[in-house]
C-alpha cells in the first residue's frame, strides 16, 4: 500500500481534509467563513441536482478548450519556424518577449471593448495568455534537436521540409505535449478571471455570485471542482505523453 | 566513383579573427578503396569529412564526386556519426528504412532492402527494438546499415567507434573490415586511433593540427587475412609506434 507512488500524496490530501473537518467541527471558526466538508459536499450535490454544476463546467471547459486549441494550433508552426530559422527567430523573438510580459488579464478591458461580453473575449483572453508561452517553449525544443539527427537526414537525401516533418516534429513531440500541459494551467487561471469579470455561467461566475451571497460553501465547491478538472487534464496530458511518445520515457 | 579533394582550405570566422583550421588538403578516393584520416583533436579531420558531406563549404579549393562539385549534402555521400544519430522514436528497422523513405522508394523495395541490410549488420533479430534498447555497438551497426541502405557512392565514417568500449571497438573494427571485403563499399574513415586506421585502411593520411594539414601518407601493405593476428604482428606494431611518435611530436612542438 505504502509502496504505491500515489499513496503518500493521497495521505497528504486526507490529512488536510481531516484538519479541515476538525477545525470546522470544533466551532472555533464561524461557519460562514469555514463551511464543514459535509456542507460543501451538500452544496455541490445541490448544484449538480439543479443542473448548474454541469452547465458551468461545460461553459468553462468549452472556453478553455476553444482558446487553448487555437493557441496550440497557432504556436506550433510559429514555434517550429522560429526554432528552425534564425531570421524568423530574430524577427519575432523580441516582439513575443515583449508581449508575453504584458499580463493577459490586462487585456480584458480592451477585449470587452472590441468584442463585447460574449464568448469571443474569453476565448481570445485564453489564447493571448498562452500562445506566446507555447510558442517560445516550442522554439526552445526545436533548438535542442541534436544537429546529428538533422545532418544524418540531410546525408540520407532529406530535403528542407522533410527535415521538419520527419526529424524535428517527432523529436520535439514530448516537449510540445509537456509545454501544453504546463500552459494549460494558465488557461484555467484565465478562464476563471474572465468569468469573474463578465459571464452568465461558468465556474468562475458561480464563485463570484457565491461571494455576493456569502455562500462560502459554494465558493469551496467551485475551487475544488476547478482543482479536480485541472488535475484530470494534467493526468490526461501525461497519459497522452506515455502513449504517444513511449520512446521518450 | 572518384572523390577528389584538391587544394581545400577552411577558415572559421571573419576578418582578423578568422582561424585557419584546414590548410591545402589534397587526396583522392576511388571506388572500393578504404582510406583513413588520422590525427589528434584539433587537426581538423572531422571538418574534412563535413566538407565532403556538404555540411560545410570550403573557404577555397574544390571537392568533386565523379567530376561534379559538392554543393551540399546528398545521399551519394552517406555519413555515420560518432554517436546519438539514430532516431530514438524509430525501431532499428525503421531507422534503416529512414533514408530510403526520404528518397521516396517503393514500399516493397524499402521492406526488402531493410531486411537485407539488417542482416548484413547481423541485427535481423533486433529489427523491432528501439535504439535505447540496443547496445552502443549495435546502435552503430544500425547507423552503418542505414547509411548503406540509402545506396551512397562513398561511406563517410566520423569516429564511428570512438564512443565504444575497447572490447566492442575491436569487434566492430573486424565487423567493418569484413563488411568492406564482402560488399566492396568505398569508405573514408576519420579516427584518432592509429591502430584502427592501419588495420582497416589501405591508405592512411596523417594529419597535423593548427592548422590542419596532411603531413604524411602511408600505404598499408599489410596482410589482413587475420586482423587479430595482424594487431600483434611485429611490422604492424613497429609502424604503429613510428606513427604514434610522429603524431606526438607534431602535437608537442605546437602546444
HADDOCK unambig.tbl for C-alpha pairs under 7 A between the chains (distance, minus, plus):
assign (segid A and resid 148 and name CA) (segid B and resid 84 and name CA) 6.96 0.50 0.50
assign (segid A and resid 148 and name CA) (segid B and resid 85 and name CA) 5.40 0.50 0.50
assign (segid A and resid 149 and name CA) (segid B and resid 85 and name CA) 5.30 0.50 0.50
assign (segid A and resid 149 and name CA) (segid B and resid 87 and name CA) 6.89 0.50 0.50
assign (segid A and resid 152 and name CA) (segid B and resid 79 and name CA) 6.74 0.50 0.50
assign (segid A and resid 152 and name CA) (segid B and resid 85 and name CA) 6.80 0.50 0.50
assign (segid A and resid 153 and name CA) (segid B and resid 99 and name CA) 6.90 0.50 0.50
assign (segid A and resid 154 and name CA) (segid B and resid 73 and name CA) 5.75 0.50 0.50
assign (segid A and resid 154 and name CA) (segid B and resid 74 and name CA) 6.43 0.50 0.50
assign (segid A and resid 155 and name CA) (segid B and resid 53 and name CA) 6.84 0.50 0.50
assign (segid A and resid 155 and name CA) (segid B and resid 73 and name CA) 5.28 0.50 0.50
assign (segid A and resid 155 and name CA) (segid B and resid 74 and name CA) 5.04 0.50 0.50
assign (segid A and resid 155 and name CA) (segid B and resid 75 and name CA) 5.21 0.50 0.50
assign (segid A and resid 155 and name CA) (segid B and resid 77 and name CA) 6.41 0.50 0.50
assign (segid A and resid 155 and name CA) (segid B and resid 78 and name CA) 5.49 0.50 0.50
assign (segid A and resid 155 and name CA) (segid B and resid 79 and name CA) 6.22 0.50 0.50
assign (segid A and resid 156 and name CA) (segid B and resid 74 and name CA) 6.49 0.50 0.50
assign (segid A and resid 156 and name CA) (segid B and resid 75 and name CA) 4.59 0.50 0.50
assign (segid A and resid 156 and name CA) (segid B and resid 78 and name CA) 6.23 0.50 0.50
assign (segid A and resid 156 and name CA) (segid B and resid 99 and name CA) 4.88 0.50 0.50
assign (segid A and resid 156 and name CA) (segid B and resid 147 and name CA) 6.86 0.50 0.50
assign (segid A and resid 156 and name CA) (segid B and resid 150 and name CA) 6.16 0.50 0.50
assign (segid A and resid 157 and name CA) (segid B and resid 74 and name CA) 4.91 0.50 0.50
assign (segid A and resid 157 and name CA) (segid B and resid 75 and name CA) 4.33 0.50 0.50
assign (segid A and resid 157 and name CA) (segid B and resid 99 and name CA) 6.69 0.50 0.50
assign (segid A and resid 157 and name CA) (segid B and resid 102 and name CA) 6.57 0.50 0.50
assign (segid A and resid 157 and name CA) (segid B and resid 103 and name CA) 6.24 0.50 0.50
assign (segid A and resid 158 and name CA) (segid B and resid 102 and name CA) 5.56 0.50 0.50
assign (segid A and resid 247 and name CA) (segid B and resid 88 and name CA) 6.48 0.50 0.50
assign (segid A and resid 247 and name CA) (segid B and resid 89 and name CA) 5.26 0.50 0.50
